[in-house]
Amino acid sequence: MNGTNQPPNVAIVGRPNVGKSALFNRLIGRRIAIVHDQPGITRDRISAVCTRGTHPFVVWDTGGVAAAGESALTAQVRRAVEGAIQDSDILLFIVDAKSGLSPVDQELARVLRKSRKPVVLVVNKIDNAKQENLAADFASLGFSRSQSVSAEHNRGISELLQAIDQLFRSPLAAAEIKHPLAIAIIGRPNVGKSSLINSIVRSERAIVSELPGTTRDAVDISYRRDGQEFLFIDTAGIRRRGKHSSSVEVFSVMRAERSIRRADLCVLIVDLTMGVTAQDKRIAGLIQKARRAAIVVLNKWDLIKPKRNEKQAMARLVDETRARIFFLDHAPISVMSALTGEYIDKLFTLMEHVRRAAQQHIGTGVLNRLLRAAFTANPPPMVSGRRLKLFYAAQTSGKRDRQLQPPEFVLFVNDPRLFREAYRRYLEARIRKAQPYPGLPLILTLRPRNETREK
């Protein structure tokens, strides 16, 4: 419908607390959007690919539309919804059967009709057949396509998918969906994560506010640059677990941690006005634990930028940051300003360097000579009277289940239990001296000698 090989866009719109996020989660088959009884929890636009029907499509969960007298933040939500309507091929207008027809529903119906886009009226919270008569209250909205569902109980979802399928003009095979490079933008609250994405895509698709923690869901934002597809994941700010103001904050942290695991690359944002904090180091530790590619961005350069000797000041900030996050020393570090856009393009240069590094391979002969020389120059420590011995090593292609797969090296040894963490770091340093692999963690997998026959 959108004239390209990309899957069509389907937006879920409606007033707060009618079940948009619950429907979103139900359509994609996993929990991404936060579901909570508090109205207005979803304030940004979230997207994911739905493959449950005949034709795959991108489904968008939008912020709740409030009535007149809204706050400035809710006004941003309204603009986000209007943007979703403009960018979408099909609109799912969701209403709450139990609370009945409201003036906001009627106002939104007028907006949707003006869009001249196909609309499916989704009457939610029809939990059983006895409640079907509640759907009649919404007939006055005048939409010819209507489906009663219960997003919470998975009732009527198959019929809704059939209604969506009927609106597609031509089938799109799931194999045609190109998986973009998934980039998680992570960091403490209010360090400029959403501002960075807005500066990149030059729009207000991620909501920016002075209030810390505005982004409470992980928001997926598609972006195309120089023929390459990107998926930016704007995560909720990660706070210390003991300082959450509500259960929603706890859910947001869990979601941000999950976003790290589903990303190809993590961009850690550090606030230059505060420097590297203990929480920044904890977040860097999450990236390290998840074995994800990483880039560190030192944001808010516009606030501390000196009048002279800029390059020296930037070099000093990079050195200080690397010393504080020494365990992520393979991650490229760049200074930039999300607010002014200064040096933003450097981020794409760094991402390209990381992508190319992921394609590098050390030949087996070169690798074995390198590691044997490392063992000779600095033998492993004795452990209970025994010493680690290396028989053979190779870089494996591994599972290519993500675009930026960290390089993995399999070492066949006498006993993997003799391998110590300090020696692991030593071998990693020797490998990086031959092949730096910027932004990528190195995975050293040890196997006992008897597994060499299976190689």
N, C-alpha and C positions, 0 to 999 in steps of 0.2 A: 504493500500500500504506500510505502514511503519512497518507492522508486529506486531503491538500492538493494543490495544483497544483505543488508543488515535487517535483523528482525524488527517488526513493527513495534511501536511504543503504545502501551496501554496505561492510562493514568487513572488512579483511584482518587476521587475527590468527594468531599463531604464536610459537614460541620464537625466540630470536635466530639470525640467519644462516641461515634456511631459504629466503630469497629473497622476503620480503614486498615490499621496495622494488623489486626487479626485476619482480615481477608487477604492482605498482602502475604503474610506468613503462610496462609493456607494454600494460596495459588502457587507459591514457589516451593512448598513442601519442606520448609525449614524456618526456624525462628531467626529473623534478622531485625525486623522492626520491633521496638519495645512495645509490649502490650501492658497497659496499666489502667486502673479505673480513673486516675486523675485526668481531667480533660486537657487536651492540648499538649500531650506528651511529645508527639511527633511534630517538630517545628521545621524540619528540613525535608528535602526530597530524597527518597531512597529508591534505588533501583536494583533489580535482579532479573535474570532470565527465567521465565516460566516455560517448562517443557512438558507440562502435564497434558496439554491438549494436542490436537493434530498438528497445529502450527505453532512453533516456538515464538514467543514475543517477550519484549522487555516490559515488565510491570513496574509502575512508579507509585510509591506511597507518598502522598503530599501532606503538608501540614493542615490541621483543621482550620476551616474558614469560620471566623467569628462574626458576630453582628456589629452594627454601628457602635461607636464609642470604644473601639478597640485600642490597645496600646500600640506604641510604635513598633514593638517586636511583632505583634500580630499583623500589623500592616505589611511587614516584610513577608510573613507567611502568606498573606493574600496575594502579594506579587508573585511569590513562588508558585502558588496554585495557578495563577493566570499564565505563568510561563509554562507550566506543565500542560495546560490546555492547548497552548499554542504549539508545543513541540510534539503532541501526541496524535496518534492516528485514531484511537478509540478511547472513549471516556466511560469509566464505570462510576456512576453517580450513586453513592451509597447513603441510605437513610436508615433511621432506627425505628423499627416497627413498634417497639414497646413504648417509646416516648411520643410517637405520633408525629404528624406533619407540623413543622415549625416555620415561622416567617423566614428564617435563614435558609431553610430548604427551598422555599419558594423563590427567594432572591437568587440563590445559586442556580436553580433551574432556568431562570431567565438568562443568566450568563452563559450557561451551557448551550441553550438553544441558539443564541447569537453566534456561537462558535462554528455552527454548521458542521460539527464533527459527529460521527455516529456515537450515540449515547445508549448505554444499557443501564436502566434503573435497577439497582440492587437493593432490595428490601431486606435488611439484615435483622437478625435476632428472631427469626421465625423458627423456633426450636422444635416444633412438632406440627402435625397436621391441624390440630385444633386452633392454632394461631394463624393459619393461612388467611382468615378473614381480615386480619389487621392490615394486610397489604392493600386492601381496597381504599384505605385512607389516602393513598398516594396516587390514585388514578387521576386526580385533578391536575397533577403536574404535566400530564399530556405526553408522556413518552410511550412510544409504541412497543419498545422492547423492555421487558421487565422480568426479573427473576427473584423469587423469594429464596433466601439462604439463611443458614446459621453458620457463620464463619467459625464460631467457637466449637460447634459440634459437627462440622464438615457436612452439613445438610444442604443440598442443592448446588454444591460446588461443581459437580460433573455437568449439570445442566447449564450452569453459567459458562463453563469452558466451551460447551457446544455452541452457545449463543455467540461467544467471541469468535469461535472458529468460522461461523457462518458469515461474519463480516469481512473476513480476509478474502481477497480476490484470487490469490494464487498461493499454493502451498510453499512453505519454506522448510527445507530439511534441517534437522538439528546440526548436521555436519557442516552446513554453510555458515554457522555462527562462528565468527572469528573471536577467539578469546584474547582480549587485550592484556597488556602488561598491567597487572594489579599493583597499585602503589598505595600503601597505608601511610597517611599523614598522622603522626602520633606525637604526643607531648603532654605536658601539664596543661591545665586549663588556662586560657587567655594568653597563650604564647604566640598566637597568630596563625593557627592551623587553617581555619576557614578563610582568613584573609589571604593566605598564600594561594589557596586553590582559586579564589575569586580573581586574584591577580593573574593567574595562569590562564583561566578560561575567560577572563574579562567579562564576568557577569556576576549576579548575586544569587547563584544557584545554591551556594552554601550561606547560611545566615550568619552575619557578623554583628556582634553586639559587644558593648563594653562590659556586660555582665559575664563573669567567668562561668564556664560550663554551659554556654548556650547550646552547643551541639551535644545532644544527649544520646542520639542514635549514631550508628556508623552510617554515613551518607555516601552512597556510591554515585560518582559523577563521571560520566563518559566524556572523553575528550580526544580529538583527532589532531595530529600535528605531523606535517611532512609525510603523510601517508601512513603513519603509525597510529594504532589505536591504544589509548591509555584508559585505565579505570582508576580514578583517584578515590580512595576511601578516607573520607574526613571523619576521624574517630572522635568520640567524646574525650574530653580532657581526663587524663588519668591522675586521680588524687590518691593520697595515702588512704588505705582502707579504713583507718580509724576516724577519718574526718568527713564522712559522707553525711549530707544533710537529710537524705531520704533514701528509701529503698530504690528509687529511680536512679540515684547516683551509683549505687552498688551495681545495678544492672548495667549501667553505662560502662563501668570499668570492666566488667566481665565481657561486654561486647567489644570494647577496645582491644582487650587481650586476644579475643577470638579473631579480630580483624588482622592482627599481626600474623597469626597462624595462616590465614587464607591469602595473605599478600605474597607477591613475588619479591617486592622490595619495600623496605620501611624507611620513611624519611622522618628522622627525629628532629623536632623543632625545639631549639633552645632560645630563651629570651636573653638577648645580650645585656639588657638593663639589669638583670639579676645574676647573670653568669650561670655556670653549671651547678645545679642544686643536687641535694641528695636524691630527690625524686627523679630528676633527669637521669641519674646513674641507675636508679632502679628500673626505669623504663628501658634504658640501654641494655640492662641485664635481661629483660624480657625478650628483646630482639635476639640477643646472644643465645638464650636458652632455646628459642624457636628455630635457630639456625637459618635466619633470613638475611638476605642481602640488605645492606644499610648505607644510608647517606645521612650526614648530620648537617643541618642548616642552622646557622646562627642568625636569628631574625632580629628585626628592629634596628638595623644598621643606621637608619635615618635619625634615630634618637641619640646616638653616641658618636656619630661620624665626625672626626676631627677636621679642622680647616686645612691642615697640611699633613703630609706624610701618611696618606691613607693606606698605602700598601704595607708600610711597616706596622701600622696599627692592626691591620687585618691579619698579617702574619703572626703577630703576638697573640691575638685572640684565638687563632687556630691552634697555636702551640699550647696555650693554656688549656684549651678544651681537650686536646689530645692527651694531655697529662692527666686530666681529671677522669676522662673516660678511656683509660689506657687499655682496658680489656676489649675495646671495640676499635683498636688502632688501625684496623684495615679499612675502616669506613672513611671515604672522602669527606672533607669538611669544607663548607663554603659559607661566606658571609653574604647576606642579602637583606633586602627590605621588602616584605610583602605589601606594605602600605603604598610605597612609591613605585614598586616594580623594579627597583635597581638590582641588577645582577640576577634577576629571576631566570633569565635564559641559561645561566650557568648550571642550573639544576638539570636541564635536559642534556647538557654536555656531559655532566657527571653520570647521568643515567645511561647514556650511550656507552661511556667507558666501562661501566659495570656490566652492561649487556654483552659487550665484546669480550670482556674478561671471562664471562661464563662460557664462552665458546672455545677458550684456550685449552690445550691438552699437552701434557708433558709426556713425551715418548717413554715407553717402558725401559729402554736401555738407559736413557738419560736419567730417569727417576731412580733406577737402582744404583747407578754410579753416584748420584747425588746423596742418597740416603746412606750408602755404605761409607762414603767419605765422612758423613756426619757422625755415624756410629764410631768410626775410627778416631776422629778428632775429639769427640766427647762421648765416651762409652756410657751406656745406661748405668744407673746406680745398682748396687747389689741389693737384693731383696731376699731376706732369709737364706743367705748364702748362694743365691742364684741370680743370674743376670739375663736380661732380655736379649735374644738373638734374632736377627733379621735374616730370613731366607730368600724372600722375594717380595716385590712390590709392584703395583700397577695402578694407574688411574682408571677408575671405572666410569662408564657412561652413566650408570645408575638409572633410576626411574626418571624419565623426562616428563614429569607430571606438572611442571611449572616452567615458565620461560627463563627464569634465572635460577637454574639448579646449581647449588654450591658444588664445587669440585670435591670429589670423594676419592681417597686413596686407600686401597686395601693393602695391608701389610701382613704377610704370612710370617709368623714368629713361633718360637718354641712354646711360649705361654703368655697369653694376653694379660694375665693377672699381674705380671711383672712390670707392666707399663705404668709409669707415674705421670701425674699431670704436668709437673715441671718439665719432664722430658718431652711430653706432647707439645708444649709451647716451644721448646727448642727446635724440634723437627719442623713445626709449622713455620718458624722463622727462617729455617734453611730452605724450605720449599719456596717461600715468598721471595727469597733473595734471587731465586732462579726465575720465578714467575709470580709477580706481585698479586695478581687476582684482586684488584681494588674493589672494595665494597662487599666482597664475598667471604663468608666463613669457610674454613677448610675442615673437611670431615676426614678424620683418620680412623679407619675401621681395622681392628686387629683380629686375625683369625689364627687358630692353632695350626701347626704344620700339617696335620692329617687332612686338612681341608684343601691343600694344594692339589690333590688328585681330582677334586671336584671342579677346580677352576677351568 
